[in-house]
Amino acid sequence: MLEHSKTWINFNYTCVATAYTMLAFALAYMPVEMATKGYIAMAVLFLSGSLVTLVKTLHDVRVGTEFTTKLEKARQEKILNEYVSQ
């Protein structure tokens, strides 16, 4: 599996922090009522949480599939080795 460098990880953290900072400034200076700003902020937070959950779930499914595939290959290899050795 591909290992990510510390630079890449830090770059991604910086991008996320920058995006949230820009959003905060946009909400602060948006010419709408405070209730509307709060509604938009809640929607962004829920969207962010949902995206994190989705990415984690997809990652878990992929890792699980890879593990199952490796397990099946090992089982088949064992069966073939037992058949050949008889």
Buried (B, 14 or more C-beta within 10 A) or exposed (E): EEEEEEEEEEEEEEEEEEEEEEBEEEBEEEEEEEEEBEEBEEEBEEEBEEEEEEEEEEEEEEEEEEEEEEEEEEEEEEEEEEEEEE
